[in-house]
Amino acid sequence: MIDELGIYFLLYDRAGYGESDPNPNRSVKSEAHIEELADQLQLGSKFYVIGVSMGSYSTWSCLKYIPPEMAPFNFCHGKNPVFFNTRDIDALKTAPGFPMHTKDKLRQKGVFDTLHNDFKAAFSHWDFDPMDLSNPFSQNQSAVHIWQGYEDKVVPFQLQRYISLKLPWIQYHEVPDGGHLIIHYAGLCETILRALLLGEELLRYKPITAYHFPKAEKLASIHSSYMLFHCNAE
């Protein structure tokens, strides 16, 4: 599919991860530096952003602070059945691994500080309410997508259903037997990309059960959804 559609993937290390310098002042707003990165790399006027799990709060930042342009993907790791369903654990058996999250690495101060700052930014007070955002693609030139696993033990599906109800311009997809690591499932990544790039949709990923929401005014985990959207920097 990469050759068929001529897709070019660009992955970068967020602050404190990989070879990127730490940012002790990390905030939700600072995650919107993706726009500067795109400019520096001369990506052109049209590109897409994908964010997974913890990396998805960066997407909300882009939706708020950047003109109609982007979308993210980032992911949680581990093999604990408390956090992952059967398909997640099967996917982890063939995943290349997550060296930063080994027991030895997690004891290192630099790694701990990076994760600590990331969680603080994601779960602290945001200076905007995502529920107040308006559709950045009002002319239907593209769309924002959320992909959610129905069996996700990290981020409850009810939260994403609530978001899609409050923000109906978001295209919501739900994987019936999916957990938190749906991006690693065989064939599903291609399905996600085809929905984003070509507008293709499979009915099996349309939620069919009635909407039911927990009695909670605060959606503490909206940053952990699987979000995608198109960037068209004019």
Number of C-alpha atoms within 10 A of each C-alpha: 9 10 7 6 10 8 11 8 8 8 7 11 10 19 18 20 15 12 10 11 12 17 15 13 9 18 21 24 18 16 20 21 16 20 17 10 12 15 13 9 8 9 12 12 12 12 16 16 21 22 25 26 24 22 24 26 30 33 31 26 24 27 22 20 15 18 15 21 22 31 28 23 21 19 18 16 18 14 15 10 11 8 18 23 20 13 17 26 19 14 16 18 10 9 10 7 12 11 10 15 16 12 9 9 13 15 11 11 10 14 17 16 16 20 16 12 19 24 14 14 19 22 15 12 12 13 9 13 10 18 12 10 12 13 16 22 18 11 8 9 11 19 24 19 23 22 22 29 26 20 22 21 16 18 22 19 21 15 21 26 21 18 17 18 13 13 17 12 17 18 18 22 25 21 19 16 14 22 26 28 25 24 23 17 16 10 10 13 13 14 15 21 17 15 18 21 16 11 11 11 14 9 9 11 15 14 15 10 6 7 10 11 12 8 6 8 6 8 13 14 17 22 24 27 31 32 30 28 29 23 25 17 17 9
